């Protein structure tokens, strides 16, 4: 009798110990996972901030050996390519998303949905290779246009899927009310459904833009890079990310420091985009995601 | 009540000219998405054709990557891709499950917001910034501390032999595991959360400890977590910049984690602009095609697994 009680006590004890060990392991995993993040943020901020000054935004890169200088051309280049990418990715992505949610409950819609998922999983370097043979070879030149097209292609699936999801959660009753008043479907979609869902869609667009801003691989052999000031879309153009890559590999300390500063500026740019995203999602009349 | 649905699956059919036009236009852009993927596949096939014709399937099993003699075999590169991403998964998946369990079952609710913000932040840091950090922080640390430690204590194993360069497979594995952790962890967390609460409560009511109730939940979502890991794998296989910057970029099959290696994405990034001959470029495009096909397969499997999870709990609810 006593023996049995002891056994069950021991069993309970063991259960509790295992419980404690496993739960602590889980906490430990969370702690371990946070450490690299803290290190990355810490180094980017502390190394980047020491060379961050107004020159960085308004001056051109200096040749090797001369300290100082900035990356005005790269900042402008990144923005230009984001603009080109956005003017491709946003209309295509949004229209495709609208189609999927309003007309896409058929086989074609499912196929497109699957292909949008496929496209979002394609490595960005592969997009770069394709744009190289589709745009760079026919134009016989690396160009801002090619880089922008690559970014646009990368943006499409994100925008398509968020538009689709966001329009889907607009209550059916809103559509039915409009339709029952004799308003044609396209007008209902544009001025009622889209108006209700636009905040969700805008967050998707900002997310896509901020991801595109950080892309390097698809620009390596589409936009190439440029040490000089250029705003022409037919010419090679500089970008912050390609500069970080080149300057990080370079054996000059000045350049390495500039790479850290560029990384900080890039992260600030991305944070501004996601801050906009936060502000949009926080406002009152937003549909819950 | 029975609805008569038209071909779009909606119960409403319009004869309005604007409506027909609207559907056609948005449908055209939807088709653009589809055409784009097909065009990509075709374009790469066309570009890779000279290499496919010359090397055939031998491209995948030959290990001669020699631009000078125009002999291209991708085996060492494919090997490097598989080994680096698999080892990264090996580190990342257990940690991710731990993090997901912590966030969904243990953490107090006030931690939820900052935690999900951190995950977003990690996912938002560009790959090239990870690479920059890799070159100047991770690689020196590996060279000065990790590699000497490993070769002193485990040097008898073939995995930890050779000179400590810092740059190499080990650095790539570590940086990949940092990069894919937030994806796997956040999807796993969502999946664990989707399990109805009665499961846990029933277990607790029967005298199970918290861990035992978690274990029951984990068993339910096995295939979902597998799917999340596959999505992470897809990401790791295609990851370019960070890997290119730390892996050492040499097509080498070696058991040692200290040796430099190569992945498909890093080979393309590193050599594409330098490729001089047509066959060289064609072989790199061939590599891109292989990478494209592999990531499509991985992602399709992953989505199927995650979707099956979704469907399972939606019917329960």
Interface residues (C-beta under 8 A of the other chain):
Chain A: X15 X16 X18 X19 X22 X23 X25 X26 X27 X28 X29 X30 X32 X33 X34 X36 X37 X39 X40 X41 X43 X44 X47 X91 X92 X95 X96 X98 X99 X100 X102 X103 X104 X105 X106 X108 X109 X111 X112 X115 X116 X117 X118 X119 X121 X122 X123 X124 X125 X126 X127 X128 X129 X130 X132 X133 X134 X153 X156 X157 X160 X179 X184 X185 X186 X187 X189 X210 X211 X213 X214 X215 X216 X217 X220 X221 X224 X241 X244 X245 X248 X249 X256 X259 X260 X263 X266 X267 X270 X271 X274
Chain B: X7 X8 X9 X10 X12 X14 X16 X18 X19 X21 X22 X23 X25 X26 X27 X28 X29 X30 X31 X32 X33 X34 X36 X37 X39 X40 X43 X44 X46 X47 X94 X95 X96 X97 X98 X99 X101 X102 X103 X105 X106 X107 X118 X120 X121 X122 X124 X125 X126 X127 X128 X129 X130 X131 X132 X133 X135 X136 X137 X178 X181 X185 X209 X210 X211 X212 X214 X234 X237 X238 X239 X240 X241 X245 X265 X268 X269 X272 X273 X284 X285 X288 X291 X292 X295 X296 X298 X299 X300 X303
